[in-house]
């Protein structure tokens, strides 16, 4: 990894943290919603 890439990563660190937080909350939520919907349709 070059210095430029490392500097770019540091500048966008807050973006990657936000992305991780978003995926941590949205993925389980959408997964739970999908399970709920499939369970609801199965009734």
TORMI-256611 format. One line per 8 residues: their letters; for each residue x, y, z of N, C-alpha, C, CB. Coordinates in nm, 4 decimals. Glycine has a CB too. Example, Ala and Ser with C-alpha at 12.3 -4.5 7.8 and 13.67 -1.06 7.14 Angstrom:
# residues 2
as> 1.3190 -0.5690 0.7800 1.2300 -0.4500 0.7800 1.3200 -0.3300 0.7800 1.1308 -0.4473 0.9046; 1.2850 -0.2250 0.7080 1.3670 -0.1060 0.7140 1.2900 0.0030 0.7870 1.4084 -0.0598 0.5725
# end
This chain:
# residues 43
xxxxxxxx> 0.0840 -0.1192 0.0000 0.0000 0.0000 0.0000 0.0879 0.1248 0.0000 -0.0953 0.0003 0.1222; 0.0636 0.2114 -0.0945 0.1437 0.3327 -0.1049 0.1054 0.4383 -0.0019 0.1309 0.3903 -0.2428; 0.1919 0.5367 0.0105 0.1698 0.6450 0.1067 0.0427 0.7223 0.0730 0.2907 0.7403 0.1094; 0.0211 0.7439 -0.0580 -0.0967 0.8193 -0.1026 -0.2244 0.7462 -0.0631 -0.0930 0.8413 -0.2556; -0.2253 0.6135 -0.0812 -0.3423 0.5340 -0.0455 -0.3676 0.5394 0.1041 -0.3248 0.3892 -0.0907; -0.2580 0.5332 0.1821 -0.2679 0.5381 0.3275 -0.3253 0.6726 0.3722 -0.1297 0.5142 0.3921; -0.2773 0.7798 0.3100 -0.3263 0.9138 0.3430 -0.4740 0.9272 0.3068 -0.2435 1.0215 0.2700; -0.5118 0.8692 0.1936 -0.6507 0.8723 0.1484 -0.7396 0.7958 0.2460 -0.6631 0.8129 0.0065
xxxxxxxx> -0.6888 0.6812 0.2939 -0.7636 0.6017 0.3906 -0.7857 0.6787 0.5199 -0.6908 0.4711 0.4195; -0.6824 0.7492 0.5652 -0.6939 0.8265 0.6888 -0.7943 0.9402 0.6733 -0.5574 0.8823 0.7297; -0.7966 1.0013 0.5561 -0.8908 1.1104 0.5313 -1.0340 1.0589 0.5271 -0.8568 1.1819 0.4002; -1.0507 0.9374 0.4804 -1.1847 0.8803 0.4667 -1.2173 0.7814 0.5780 -1.1983 0.8119 0.3324; -1.1385 0.7886 0.6868 -1.1589 0.6958 0.7970 -1.2979 0.7112 0.8570 -1.0529 0.7168 0.9042; -1.3419 0.8359 0.8701 -1.4748 0.8595 0.9259 -1.5832 0.8014 0.8350 -1.4981 1.0099 0.9470; -1.5567 0.8006 0.7049 -1.6515 0.7432 0.6093 -1.6604 0.5924 0.6252 -1.6112 0.7783 0.4662; -1.5450 0.5277 0.6432 -1.5465 0.3828 0.6599 -1.6101 0.3444 0.7926 -1.4047 0.3264 0.6509
xxxxxxxx> -1.5891 0.4271 0.8964 -1.6529 0.4012 1.0259 -1.8040 0.4138 1.0110 -1.6000 0.4992 1.1350; -1.8480 0.5176 0.9398 -1.9909 0.5381 0.9168 -2.0481 0.4213 0.8367 -2.0159 0.6718 0.8429; -1.9731 0.3751 0.7372 -2.0167 0.2634 0.6543 -2.0303 0.1363 0.7368 -1.9191 0.2412 0.5391; -1.9335 0.1131 0.8264 -1.9377 -0.0040 0.9145 -2.0594 0.0039 1.0062 -1.8077 -0.0145 0.9982; -2.0840 0.1224 1.0627 -2.1992 0.1401 1.1511 -2.3291 0.1165 1.0753 -2.1987 0.2807 1.2132; -2.3367 0.1704 0.9546 -2.4565 0.1541 0.8716 -2.4812 0.0072 0.8394 -2.4432 0.2348 0.7416; -2.3754 -0.0640 0.7977 -2.3921 -0.2052 0.7640 -2.4218 -0.2876 0.8882 -2.2670 -0.2589 0.6941; -2.3643 -0.2475 1.0029 -2.3898 -0.3185 1.1283 -2.5353 -0.3061 1.1710 -2.2988 -0.2656 1.2384
xxxxxxxx> -2.5981 -0.1935 1.1401 -2.7375 -0.1745 1.1804 -2.8353 -0.2156 1.0714 -2.7613 -0.0300 1.2180; -2.8073 -0.1775 0.9471 -2.9005 -0.2033 0.8375 -2.9039 -0.3500 0.7968 -2.8640 -0.1187 0.7182; -2.7886 -0.4156 0.7928 -2.7871 -0.5558 0.7505 -2.8679 -0.6456 0.8439 -2.6442 -0.6059 0.7430; -2.8458 -0.6418 0.9761 -2.9281 -0.7245 1.0652 -3.0752 -0.6847 1.0604 -2.8770 -0.7144 1.2082; -3.1029 -0.5559 1.0454 -3.2411 -0.5086 1.0399 -3.3106 -0.5618 0.9147 -3.2459 -0.3544 1.0425; -3.2445 -0.5555 0.8003 -3.3034 -0.6051 0.6759 -3.3156 -0.7569 0.6794 -3.2190 -0.5613 0.5546; -3.2182 -0.8217 0.7445 -3.2224 -0.9667 0.7583 -3.3415 -1.0067 0.8449 -3.0906 -1.0199 0.8189; -3.3600 -0.9375 0.9566 -3.4722 -0.9646 1.0462 -3.6041 -0.9373 0.9749 -3.4615 -0.8792 1.1743
xxxxxxxx> -3.6077 -0.8305 0.8975 -3.7280 -0.7955 0.8230 -3.7591 -0.9032 0.7193 -3.7116 -0.6581 0.7548; -3.6554 -0.9518 0.6524 -3.6731 -1.0581 0.5532 -3.7248 -1.1857 0.6171 -3.5419 -1.0860 0.4813; -3.6722 -1.2203 0.7344 -3.7185 -1.3388 0.8064 -3.8625 -1.3200 0.8510 -3.6283 -1.3679 0.9276; -3.8950 -1.2008 0.8985 -4.0302 -1.1696 0.9438 -4.1286 -1.1796 0.8277 -4.0354 -1.0290 1.0064; -4.0892 -1.1235 0.7120 -4.1764 -1.1262 0.5949 -4.1969 -1.2681 0.5438 -4.1189 -1.0390 0.4842; -4.0904 -1.3476 0.5409 -4.1033 -1.4854 0.4930 -4.1873 -1.5672 0.5908 -3.9638 -1.5503 0.4742; -4.1731 -1.5398 0.7199 -4.2535 -1.6086 0.8207 -4.3993 -1.5679 0.8094 -4.2009 -1.5786 0.9617; -4.4221 -1.4414 0.7790 -4.5579 -1.3888 0.7660 -4.6268 -1.4492 0.6438 -4.5557 -1.2348 0.7558
xxx> -4.5501 -1.4615 0.5337 -4.6057 -1.5194 0.4110 -4.6320 -1.6684 0.4287 -4.5106 -1.4962 0.2922; -4.5512 -1.7313 0.5151 -4.5662 -1.8749 0.5376 -4.6917 -1.9090 0.6168 -4.4451 -1.9285 0.6097; -4.7484 -1.8095 0.6867 -4.8673 -1.8344 0.7691 -4.9900 -1.8514 0.6808 -4.8894 -1.7192 0.8698
# end
